[in-house]
């Protein structure tokens, strides 16, 4: 199976928060979506989104923004859906 964390390196940010995103592919990592996930453990990598360092900091609450948690979660759902389609189209996962 493809290492999704390694695949994230150099990819474009999928969250792309207006006014936040730095559009720097060199800072992109696989950021895990923890909504509905209990405890300190991370969900599987398939539940991660490519995010630049700025978007990741806002999404994880390390950096303040005007975005509400509801708005961030809605954007994360959009981004995760687009990324899953990308995985299928590029043969990373089979549908």
N, CA, C and O atoms as a MOPAC input file, in Angstrom:
PM7 MOZYME 1SCF
protein

 N      0.83100 1    -1.18500 1     0.00000 1
 C      0.00000 1     0.00000 1     0.00000 1
 C      0.87500 1     1.24800 1     0.00000 1
 O      1.96000 1     1.26100 1     0.58100 1
 N      0.40000 1     2.27000 1    -0.64400 1
 C      1.11400 1     3.54000 1    -0.72900 1
 C      1.19100 1     4.21100 1     0.64100 1
 O      0.21500 1     4.21700 1     1.39100 1
 N      2.33900 1     4.76600 1     0.96000 1
 C      2.50800 1     5.53100 1     2.19000 1
 C      1.92100 1     6.92000 1     1.94800 1
 O      2.54500 1     7.75700 1     1.29600 1
 N      0.73600 1     7.15900 1     2.46600 1
 C      0.03000 1     8.41500 1     2.20100 1
 C      0.72100 1     9.61600 1     2.82500 1
 O      0.58100 1    10.73400 1     2.32700 1
 N      1.45900 1     9.40600 1     3.90000 1
 C      2.19700 1    10.51800 1     4.50900 1
 C      3.33500 1    10.96700 1     3.58800 1
 O      3.56100 1    12.16400 1     3.40800 1
 N      4.03700 1    10.01100 1     3.01700 1
 C      5.11600 1    10.36000 1     2.07900 1
 C      4.54600 1    10.97200 1     0.80400 1
 O      5.12900 1    11.90100 1     0.24500 1
 N      3.41800 1    10.45600 1     0.34600 1
 C      2.78200 1    10.97400 1    -0.86400 1
 C      2.39500 1    12.44500 1    -0.71000 1
 O      2.38000 1    13.18500 1    -1.69400 1
 N      2.08500 1    12.87200 1     0.50100 1
 C      1.66300 1    14.25400 1     0.75000 1
 C      2.77200 1    15.26900 1     0.47600 1
 O      2.49500 1    16.41800 1     0.13300 1
 N      4.01400 1    14.84900 1     0.62400 1
 C      5.14000 1    15.78000 1     0.44700 1
 C      5.14900 1    16.35400 1    -0.96600 1
 O      5.13400 1    15.61900 1    -1.95300 1
 N      5.17300 1    17.67200 1    -1.04200 1
 C      5.24300 1    18.34500 1    -2.33200 1
 C      3.91000 1    18.49900 1    -3.04800 1
 O      3.85500 1    19.05600 1    -4.14400 1
 N      2.83700 1    18.00800 1    -2.43700 1
 C      1.51300 1    18.12600 1    -3.05500 1
 C      0.89300 1    19.48600 1    -2.71800 1
 O      1.29300 1    20.12500 1    -1.74500 1
 N     -0.07300 1    19.92600 1    -3.51400 1
 C     -0.74900 1    21.18800 1    -3.21200 1
 C     -1.69800 1    21.03200 1    -2.02600 1
 O     -2.29500 1    19.97400 1    -1.82600 1
 N     -1.82200 1    22.08000 1    -1.26400 1
 C     -2.76000 1    22.10500 1    -0.14200 1
 C     -4.17700 1    21.88500 1    -0.67100 1
 O     -4.58400 1    22.50900 1    -1.65100 1
 N     -4.91000 1    21.00800 1    -0.02700 1
 C     -6.29100 1    20.75600 1    -0.42600 1
 C     -7.28500 1    21.57000 1     0.39700 1
 O     -8.42400 1    21.75400 1    -0.03200 1
 N     -6.88500 1    22.05800 1     1.55900 1
 C     -7.81000 1    22.84700 1     2.38200 1
 C     -7.97100 1    24.25400 1     1.80200 1
 O     -9.08600 1    24.76600 1     1.70400 1
 N     -6.86600 1    24.86600 1     1.42300 1
 C     -6.86000 1    26.15900 1     0.71600 1
 C     -7.76600 1    27.21900 1     1.36500 1
 O     -8.62300 1    27.79800 1     0.69700 1
 N     -7.57600 1    27.46400 1     2.63700 1
 C     -8.38900 1    28.46200 1     3.33100 1
 C     -8.02700 1    29.86100 1     2.84200 1
 O     -6.87400 1    30.27400 1     2.96400 1
 N     -8.99700 1    30.60100 1     2.28900 1
 C     -8.71500 1    31.96300 1     1.82600 1
 C     -8.16800 1    32.83200 1     2.96400 1
 O     -8.69800 1    32.84000 1     4.07500 1
 N     -7.09900 1    33.55600 1     2.65500 1
 C     -6.47500 1    34.42900 1     3.64000 1
 C     -5.53100 1    33.71600 1     4.59200 1
 O     -4.84300 1    34.36200 1     5.38300 1
 N     -5.48900 1    32.39600 1     4.52700 1
 C     -4.64000 1    31.60000 1     5.41500 1
 C     -3.60600 1    30.80800 1     4.62100 1
 O     -2.42200 1    30.82100 1     4.95800 1
 N     -4.04000 1    30.12700 1     3.58000 1
 C     -3.19800 1    29.20500 1     2.81400 1
 C     -1.96000 1    29.91500 1     2.26200 1
 O     -2.05200 1    31.00200 1     1.69300 1
 N     -0.79600 1    29.27200 1     2.44200 1
 C      0.43600 1    29.85900 1     1.90700 1
 C      0.78400 1    29.30400 1     0.52400 1
 O      1.74300 1    29.76200 1    -0.09800 1
 N      0.01900 1    28.32400 1     0.03500 1
 C      0.20000 1    27.74400 1    -1.31000 1
 C      1.63800 1    27.25900 1    -1.54900 1
 O      2.10200 1    27.20900 1    -2.68800 1
 N      2.32500 1    26.90900 1    -0.47600 1
 C      3.70700 1    26.43200 1    -0.57300 1
 C      3.71400 1    24.90700 1    -0.45000 1
 O      3.60300 1    24.36300 1     0.64800 1
 N      3.84600 1    24.23000 1    -1.59000 1
 C      3.81800 1    22.76500 1    -1.60300 1
 C      4.91500 1    22.14400 1    -0.74000 1
 O      4.78900 1    20.99800 1    -0.30600 1
 N      5.97500 1    22.88400 1    -0.49100 1
 C      7.07000 1    22.35500 1     0.32200 1
 C      6.68700 1    22.22300 1     1.79200 1
 O      7.37400 1    21.53200 1     2.54500 1
 N      5.60400 1    22.87400 1     2.21400 1
 C      5.17700 1    22.78600 1     3.61700 1
 C      4.01400 1    21.81400 1     3.80500 1
 O      3.50300 1    21.67200 1     4.91500 1
 N      3.59400 1    21.14700 1     2.73600 1
 C      2.42200 1    20.26600 1     2.80200 1
 C      2.71700 1    18.97600 1     3.56400 1
 O      3.74000 1    18.32300 1     3.36000 1
 N      1.78100 1    18.63700 1     4.44700 1
 C      1.82800 1    17.37900 1     5.19500 1
 C      0.44600 1    16.74200 1     5.15500 1
 O     -0.52400 1    17.38200 1     4.74900 1
 N      0.35600 1    15.50000 1     5.56900 1
 C     -0.92500 1    14.82100 1     5.69700 1
 C     -1.47100 1    15.13900 1     7.08400 1
 O     -0.95100 1    14.65100 1     8.08700 1
 N     -2.51300 1    15.95000 1     7.13900 1
 C     -3.12800 1    16.35400 1     8.40400 1
 C     -4.37400 1    15.50400 1     8.64500 1
 O     -5.27100 1    15.45300 1     7.80400 1
 N     -4.42200 1    14.84900 1     9.78100 1
 C     -5.52600 1    13.94400 1    10.08400 1
 C     -6.77500 1    14.69100 1    10.54200 1
 O     -6.70000 1    15.62600 1    11.34000 1
 N     -7.91200 1    14.26400 1    10.02600 1
 C     -9.21000 1    14.79700 1    10.44200 1
 C     -9.67100 1    13.94600 1    11.61300 1
 O     -9.89300 1    12.74400 1    11.46500 1
 N     -9.81400 1    14.56600 1    12.77100 1
 C    -10.11900 1    13.80700 1    13.98200 1
 C    -11.58300 1    13.89000 1    14.39200 1
 O    -11.94900 1    13.37400 1    15.44900 1
 N    -12.42500 1    14.52100 1    13.59200 1
 C    -13.84700 1    14.62800 1    13.93200 1
 C    -14.43200 1    13.23900 1    14.13500 1
 O    -14.32800 1    12.37700 1    13.26300 1
 N    -15.04500 1    13.03200 1    15.28900 1
 C    -15.63400 1    11.74100 1    15.58400 1
 C    -14.64700 1    10.70300 1    16.07500 1
 O    -15.02000 1     9.55500 1    16.31800 1
 N    -13.38400 1    11.09500 1    16.22300 1
 C    -12.34300 1    10.17000 1    16.65300 1
 C    -12.04200 1    10.42600 1    18.12000 1
 O    -11.83400 1    11.57500 1    18.51000 1
 N    -12.01500 1     9.40600 1    18.92300 1
 C    -11.82500 1     9.55700 1    20.37300 1
 C    -10.36600 1     9.41200 1    20.77900 1
 O     -9.59200 1     8.69200 1    20.14800 1
 N    -10.02100 1    10.10000 1    21.82500 1
 C     -8.70300 1     9.93100 1    22.41900 1
 C     -7.59600 1    10.64900 1    21.67800 1
 O     -7.83500 1    11.46000 1    20.78300 1
 N     -6.38500 1    10.33000 1    22.07600 1
 C     -5.21800 1    11.00700 1    21.51400 1
 C     -4.65700 1    10.29700 1    20.28700 1
 O     -3.77000 1    10.83000 1    19.62000 1
 N     -5.15800 1     9.10900 1    19.98200 1
 C     -4.65100 1     8.39200 1    18.81200 1
 C     -5.17000 1     9.03100 1    17.52900 1
 O     -6.22200 1     9.66900 1    17.51400 1
 N     -4.41700 1     8.84800 1    16.46400 1
 C     -4.80100 1     9.41600 1    15.17100 1
 C     -5.62700 1     8.40300 1    14.38700 1
 O     -5.42500 1     7.19500 1    14.50700 1
 N     -6.55800 1     8.90900 1    13.58300 1
 C     -7.30300 1     8.00200 1    12.70200 1
 C     -6.38700 1     7.48500 1    11.59200 1
 O     -5.25900 1     7.95900 1    11.45900 1
 N     -6.85100 1     6.52700 1    10.80000 1
 C     -6.03000 1     6.01000 1     9.69700 1
 C     -5.64500 1     7.12200 1     8.72000 1
 O     -6.34300 1     8.13100 1     8.60900 1
 N     -4.54500 1     6.93000 1     8.02400 1
 C     -4.04700 1     7.94700 1     7.09700 1
 C     -5.03000 1     8.28800 1     5.98100 1
 O     -4.97200 1     9.38800 1     5.43300 1
 N     -5.92000 1     7.37800 1     5.63600 1
 C     -6.91200 1     7.67400 1     4.59500 1
 C     -7.83400 1     8.81500 1     5.05000 1
 O     -8.51100 1     9.43100 1     4.22700 1
 N     -7.85800 1     9.09500 1     6.35500 1
 C     -8.65700 1    10.18900 1     6.92000 1
 C     -7.82200 1    11.45600 1     7.07000 1
 O     -8.09400 1    12.28400 1     7.94000 1
 N     -6.82300 1    11.60200 1     6.23700 1
 C     -5.96800 1    12.78300 1     6.28300 1
 C     -6.09700 1    13.60900 1     5.02600 1
 O     -6.45100 1    13.10100 1     3.96300 1
 N     -5.80600 1    14.89600 1     5.16000 1
 C     -5.90300 1    15.84900 1     4.05100 1
 C     -4.54600 1    16.51700 1     3.87500 1
 O     -3.87000 1    16.83000 1     4.85600 1
 N     -4.14900 1    16.73500 1     2.62400 1
 C     -2.93200 1    17.49200 1     2.35500 1
 C     -3.17900 1    18.94200 1     2.74900 1
 O     -4.06600 1    19.60200 1     2.20700 1
 N     -2.38800 1    19.42700 1     3.69400 1
 C     -2.51600 1    20.82100 1     4.13600 1
 C     -1.14700 1    21.47300 1     4.20300 1
 O     -0.16500 1    20.86000 1     4.62100 1
 N     -1.10300 1    22.74000 1     3.78000 1
 C      0.11100 1    23.53400 1     3.96500 1
 C      0.25100 1    23.82000 1     5.46500 1
 O     -0.68200 1    23.59400 1     6.23500 1
 N      1.39500 1    24.30800 1     5.86100 1
 C      1.64100 1    24.54600 1     7.28500 1
 C      0.66100 1    25.55000 1     7.88200 1
 O      0.23200 1    25.38200 1     9.02300 1
 N      0.30000 1    26.58900 1     7.13600 1
 C     -0.63100 1    27.58800 1     7.66900 1
 C     -2.02300 1    27.01100 1     7.88600 1
 O     -2.61000 1    27.18300 1     8.95500 1
 N     -2.55700 1    26.32200 1     6.86800 1
 C     -3.89100 1    25.72700 1     6.99400 1
 C     -3.91000 1    24.68000 1     8.10500 1
 O     -4.88200 1    24.58500 1     8.85500 1
 N     -2.83900 1    23.89400 1     8.21100 1
 C     -2.75100 1    22.86400 1     9.24600 1
 C     -2.77900 1    23.49600 1    10.63200 1
 O     -3.46800 1    23.00200 1    11.52500 1
 N     -2.03900 1    24.58100 1    10.81800 1
 C     -2.01900 1    25.25700 1    12.11600 1
 C     -3.39600 1    25.78600 1    12.49700 1
 O     -3.80200 1    25.67100 1    13.65400 1
 N     -4.11400 1    26.36200 1    11.54700 1
 C     -5.46400 1    26.86100 1    11.82500 1
 C     -6.40500 1    25.69400 1    12.10300 1
 O     -7.17500 1    25.73000 1    13.06300 1
 N     -6.34600 1    24.66700 1    11.27200 1
 C     -7.24700 1    23.52600 1    11.42300 1
 C     -7.06200 1    22.84600 1    12.77800 1
 O     -8.03900 1    22.43700 1    13.40500 1
 N     -5.81100 1    22.72200 1    13.23200 1
 C     -5.53300 1    22.07500 1    14.51500 1
 C     -5.62700 1    23.02500 1    15.70900 1
 O     -5.43100 1    22.59800 1    16.84700 1
 N     -5.92300 1    24.30300 1    15.47300 1
 C     -6.10600 1    25.24700 1    16.56500 1
 C     -4.83100 1    25.84200 1    17.12300 1
 O     -4.86100 1    26.46000 1    18.18700 1
 N     -3.71400 1    25.67600 1    16.43900 1
 C     -2.44900 1    26.26600 1    16.89000 1
 C     -2.31300 1    27.72600 1    16.47900 1
 O     -1.46200 1    28.45200 1    16.99200 1
 N     -3.16200 1    28.14400 1    15.54900 1
 C     -3.12500 1    29.51900 1    15.05100 1
 C     -4.55500 1    30.03900 1    15.00200 1
 O     -5.46100 1    29.33500 1    14.55900 1
 N     -4.75600 1    31.26700 1    15.45600 1
 C     -6.08700 1    31.87000 1    15.46700 1
 C     -6.51600 1    32.26900 1    14.05600 1
 O     -5.70200 1    32.69900 1    13.23900 1
 N     -7.80100 1    32.11600 1    13.79600 1
 C     -8.39500 1    32.64000 1    12.56600 1
 C     -9.84700 1    32.98800 1    12.84700 1
 O    -10.39000 1    32.64100 1    13.89500 1
 N    -10.46300 1    33.67200 1    11.90600 1
 C    -11.87400 1    34.04100 1    12.02300 1
 C    -12.79800 1    32.87800 1    11.67100 1
 O    -14.01200 1    32.98200 1    11.85000 1
 N    -12.24100 1    31.77200 1    11.17400 1
 C    -13.06400 1    30.62700 1    10.78700 1
 C    -13.60300 1    29.91600 1    12.02300 1
 O    -12.86600 1    29.66500 1    12.97600 1
 N    -14.89300 1    29.59400 1    11.99800 1
 C    -15.48100 1    28.81300 1    13.08600 1
 C    -15.12200 1    27.34000 1    12.89500 1
 O    -14.69600 1    26.93400 1    11.81400 1
 N    -15.29500 1    26.55800 1    13.92900 1
 C    -15.04200 1    25.11600 1    13.82300 1
 C    -15.96300 1    24.49600 1    12.77900 1
 O    -15.55500 1    23.59800 1    12.04400 1
 N    -17.19900 1    24.97100 1    12.71300 1
 C    -18.15200 1    24.46200 1    11.72100 1
 C    -17.66700 1    24.74800 1    10.31000 1
 O    -17.75300 1    23.88600 1     9.43500 1
 N    -17.15800 1    25.95500 1    10.08000 1
 C    -16.63200 1    26.30500 1     8.75600 1
 C    -15.40100 1    25.46800 1     8.41500 1
 O    -15.25800 1    24.99400 1     7.28800 1
 N    -14.52300 1    25.29200 1     9.38600 1
 C    -13.32000 1    24.49000 1     9.15000 1
 C    -13.68100 1    23.04200 1     8.83900 1
 O    -13.09500 1    22.42600 1     7.94900 1
 N    -14.64100 1    22.50900 1     9.57000 1
 C    -15.05700 1    21.12300 1     9.31800 1
 C    -15.71700 1    20.97200 1     7.95300 1
 O    -15.52100 1    19.96000 1     7.28100 1
 N    -16.49400 1    21.96500 1     7.53700 1
 C    -17.11700 1    21.91900 1     6.20500 1
 C    -16.05000 1    21.96400 1     5.11500 1
 O    -16.13300 1    21.22600 1     4.13400 1
 N    -15.05400 1    22.82100 1     5.28100 1
 C    -13.96300 1    22.89700 1     4.30600 1
 C    -13.14800 1    21.60900 1     4.30200 1
 O    -12.69000 1    21.16400 1     3.25000 1
 N    -12.96900 1    21.01600 1     5.46900 1
 C    -12.23300 1    19.75400 1     5.55000 1
 C    -12.98300 1    18.64000 1     4.82800 1
 O    -12.36200 1    17.81000 1     4.16400 1
 N    -14.30000 1    18.60900 1     4.94700 1
 C    -15.08700 1    17.59600 1     4.24500 1
 C    -14.95000 1    17.76200 1     2.73600 1
 O    -14.79400 1    16.77800 1     2.01200 1
 N    -15.00800 1    19.01000 1     2.26100 1
 C    -14.81300 1    19.28200 1     0.83200 1
 C    -13.44200 1    18.80100 1     0.38400 1
 O    -13.31100 1    18.11300 1    -0.62800 1
 N    -12.42300 1    19.17200 1     1.15000 1
 C    -11.04700 1    18.82000 1     0.79400 1
 C    -10.82600 1    17.30900 1     0.82400 1
 O    -10.18300 1    16.75800 1    -0.06900 1
 N    -11.35000 1    16.64300 1     1.83900 1
 C    -11.17300 1    15.19600 1     1.93600 1
 C    -11.86200 1    14.48600 1     0.77500 1
 O    -11.31600 1    13.53400 1     0.21800 1
 N    -13.04500 1    14.94100 1     0.41100 1
 C    -13.76300 1    14.35000 1    -0.71800 1
 C    -12.96000 1    14.51000 1    -2.00700 1
 O    -12.81200 1    13.55400 1    -2.76800 1
 N    -12.44500 1    15.70200 1    -2.25200 1
 C    -11.64200 1    15.94200 1    -3.45200 1
 C    -10.37800 1    15.08700 1    -3.44500 1
 O     -9.96300 1    14.57200 1    -4.48300 1
 N     -9.77900 1    14.94200 1    -2.28600 1
 C     -8.55200 1    14.15900 1    -2.20200 1
 C     -8.83200 1    12.67700 1    -2.42300 1
 O     -8.04000 1    12.00000 1    -3.08000 1
 N     -9.93200 1    12.15700 1    -1.89500 1
 C    -10.28100 1    10.75200 1    -2.11800 1
 C    -10.51200 1    10.48000 1    -3.59900 1
 O    -10.10800 1     9.43700 1    -4.11000 1
 N    -11.16200 1    11.41600 1    -4.28800 1
 C    -11.35000 1    11.27500 1    -5.73800 1
 C     -9.98700 1    11.25900 1    -6.43000 1
 O     -9.77300 1    10.46800 1    -7.34800 1
 N     -9.07100 1    12.11600 1    -6.00400 1
 C     -7.71700 1    12.14600 1    -6.57400 1
 C     -7.04100 1    10.79200 1    -6.38000 1
 O     -6.43300 1    10.25900 1    -7.30800 1
 N     -7.14800 1    10.23300 1    -5.16800 1
 C     -6.55300 1     8.92000 1    -4.89200 1
 C     -7.07800 1     7.86300 1    -5.86300 1
 O     -6.30300 1     7.06500 1    -6.38900 1
 N     -8.37700 1     7.85500 1    -6.09800 1
 C     -8.98000 1     6.86600 1    -6.99800 1
 C     -8.49300 1     7.08600 1    -8.42600 1
 O     -8.09200 1     6.13400 1    -9.09500 1
 N     -8.52300 1     8.32400 1    -8.89500 1
 C     -8.12000 1     8.63300 1   -10.27200 1
 C     -6.65400 1     8.31300 1   -10.54300 1
 O     -6.28400 1     7.99200 1   -11.67300 1
 N     -5.83700 1     8.39900 1    -9.52900 1
 C     -4.40300 1     8.15000 1    -9.69200 1
 C     -3.99400 1     6.75200 1    -9.23300 1
 O     -2.80400 1     6.45400 1    -9.12900 1
 N     -4.96500 1     5.90700 1    -8.96200 1
 C     -4.67900 1     4.52100 1    -8.62500 1
 C     -4.08400 1     4.28200 1    -7.25300 1
 O     -3.53900 1     3.21000 1    -6.98900 1
 N     -4.18200 1     5.27000 1    -6.37600 1
 C     -3.64800 1     5.11500 1    -5.02500 1
 C     -4.54200 1     4.17100 1    -4.21700 1
 O     -4.05300 1     3.33800 1    -3.45400 1
 N     -5.84600 1     4.31100 1    -4.39400 1
 C     -6.82500 1     3.39000 1    -3.80200 1
 C     -7.78600 1     2.96200 1    -4.89900 1
 O     -7.99000 1     3.67900 1    -5.87900 1
 N     -8.36300 1     1.80200 1    -4.72700 1
 C     -9.33800 1     1.30900 1    -5.70700 1
 C    -10.73800 1     1.50800 1    -5.17200 1
 O    -10.99500 1     1.37900 1    -3.97500 1
 N    -11.61800 1     1.81800 1    -6.06900 1
 C    -13.01400 1     2.01200 1    -5.69600 1
 C    -13.83100 1     0.86800 1    -6.15400 1
 O    -15.04200 1     0.84700 1    -5.93300 1

